[in-house]
Amino acid sequence: MKILLIEDNPVISRQIEEFLSAHCWELDFARTAREGITLALASIYDVILLDLNLPDGDGLEVCAEIKNKSDVIPPILMLTARDSFEDKAAGFHRGADDYLVKPFDLRELVLRCEALARRQALHQPKLLELGSLTLDKKLKIALHNGTSMELTGIGFQILELLASAYPAPVSRSVISHHLWGDHPPESDALKSHIYALRKSLDRSFGRPVLTTIMNVGYKLDLHELDLQECHR
């Protein structure tokens, strides 16, 4: 599981890190509201753990902004000492998916994270359809106009990430982190995988589909969807 922890208390952060790392979960950290929002919008997390009392903003506003701006909306678990019904209601109304009052048992935190990740997966459609492009997430296959495309396992992962973010681009760093976490290959393996994916897409579509955005990353160029959007 990949977790984002937005918490300014170093003691609490260290306790959570030590406990969740023992479960082989990957954690990213933010100590401010702005840093947390930036990380949440730049990557894909299974769960976001959000403290409400941050030095540069209220966690309720952070929660609302992440939910409103994320391309792939993550489940958010609020961690706070605010324990009244009104506080909990405010959290849920601003987009929280769960609420855990401090101090809490770290074992319960694990259970709640696992439950949120499962719940999130249940609401993801098996098929991701973008015009003539269809991705079957369960079978790990991609089709163009109903015809299966020749993709490697990593090629499918990259295409799924780009399709989920469409029409926004995805940075090289986000793709690399999605594939290999904090331990990417020493060689420029991503470049080779992008090249192979681009060839497969070009062969299936009969035209360039995977576009390089200079100093940003990559995006899909799906003419039929872009034209539909322009005529709305």
N, C-alpha and C positions, 0 to 999 in steps of 0.2 A: 504494500500500500504506500502511496505517496501522500504525505501530509504537509500542510502548511500551518505553522504555529505562529499566530500574531499575538505576542505577549511581551510586555516590557519588563516583567519581573524576572531577573536572571536566575533566581533560585528555583522558581516554578518551571522556567524553561529547561533548566538543567535536569530537574527531576523527570519531567515528561520525556526529554530526549533519551535519558538513560533507560527508562522503562520501555519506550516504544522501539528503541534501537535493538533491544534484546529480542523483539519480535521480528527483526530484520525489516522493519519499516523504514522508509526513506523520509527524512524531515528537512524542510526548508524553514528558515526563521525570519521573522520580521519583528522589530521592536517598536515601530511607529505605525500609525494609521496609513500614512502615505506609502511607506515601504511595503506594507501588507497589500494594499490595493495594487501596487505595481506588480508584485510577484503573482498575485492571484490572477491578474489579467494576462500575464505573460506565459503562463504554463497551465497544465491540466493537473488538478489534484483530486484524489479520491475523497478527501475530507479536508475542510479548513477549520482549525480550532481558533476561536476568536475571543480574546479578552475584551471586555467592554470599556475598561478604564485605561485609555492610551494617552501618552503625553501630548499628542498633537491632534486629538479628535476623539469623538465618542464612537464606540464600537457599533452602535446601532446604525450610524450613518455609513460606516465602513461596510457593514453587512448589506445595506440597501444598494450601495454603489457597486459592489461586486456582483450582486444578483442582477442589477440592471444592465451592466456593461459586459459581462462575461459571455463569450461565444458558446462555451460549454459550461453550463451553470453548475457549480459544485455545491454539495451539501455543506452547510455551515453549522458547527456545534459551538454555541456560546459558552464560555467559561467565565464565571463572575461570582462575586460575593453578594450581588443583588438578589435577594431571595424572596421578595414579596410577589404576590400574584400579579400586581400591576407591572412590575419589572419584567416578569416572564411574558406577560401578554404583549408588552411593548416589543420585546425581542422577536416573538413569533410574528407580530404584525409587520415588522421590518424585514422579514424574510428568513429568520432562523429556522433550521430544521430540527434542532434539538437544543437543550438547555441543561447545563450541569453546574450546580452551585458549589463554590469553593467553601471549605476544603472538600476534596472528593477522593474516592478510592481510585487509584490508577488502573486497577483491574476493571472497574466499571467504565472508565474512559475507553479502554480497549474494546469492550463489548459494544459500547455505543458507536464507536467508529466503524466497527465491522457491520453493525446493523444499518448504519447510514449508507455505507458503500453498497451493501446488498440492495437496499431500497432504491438507490440511484440506478443500479444496473437494471432493476425491474422496469424502470420507466424509459429505458433506452430502446427504441425500436430495433428489431433485428436487421431490418433493411434500411439503408440510408440511400435515398434517391435524390439525384440532382439531374433533372432533365433526362438525357439518354444514358447517364451513368448510374449504375446501381451497385452498392456494396452490401454484401451479405456478411454481417459481422460475426455470425455464428459459424458459418462455413469458411470464412476467410477467403471469399472469392469476390472478384469484381467483374461486372458485365457492362458492355457497351451495346445498346440496342438489343439486349438479350443474349449477346455472344460473349462467352467467357474470355477474359484477358489473361495473358501469360504473365504472372507476377511472382516474384519471390516472396517469402514470408515477410522480410523487412520492407520490400516494395509495397506490400499491402498495408503494412503499418503506417508508412509514410503517406500513402494515398488516403487512408482513413483519416489521418490527422489533418491533411489539407482539405478533405471534403467536409469534415466536421467544422472547420474554421471558415469555410467558404461564405462570402467572397473575400474575406480578409486574408492577407498573407500570413505565413508562419515563418518565424526566424530560424536560421540554421541552428542556433543554440537550443531553441525549444525542441526542434526535431531530434537533435543529437541527444538531448537529455531524456526525451521520451523513449528513445531506442536503447540507450546505454547508461542512463543515470549519470552519476558523477565519475564514471570510469569509461570514457569513450576510447576507441582504438587509437593507437599511436599514429597510424597512417590516416590519410584523409579518406576514410571508408565511406563517409556520407556522400562525398562527391561521386564515388563509383556507384552507389545505390541510386542516387538521383539520376545519373546518366542512364542506368538500366531502366528505371521507371519511366523516364522521358521517352526512351525508345519504344517501350511497350505501349504507352499512351498514344504516341504519334502513329504507331502502326494500326492501332484499333480505331482511332478517330480520323486518320488520314490527314491530320494537320497538327501543328504544335498546340499542346494543351497545358503543359507544365511550364510556367513562366518564372524566370528569375527576376526578382526585384532587387536592383543594385543596393548594396549596403543594408538590406532588410532580410530577404530570405526568398521564399517561393510561394506561389499561389497557383490555383487552377484557373484556366481561362476557358470558361464554358459559354460559348457565344450565344447559344439558344436561351440560356437563363439570363444573361446580361441584356439581351435584346428585349426579353419580356419585361425586365425591370425598367428599361428605358421607356417603354410604351405605356406604363401604368399612369 
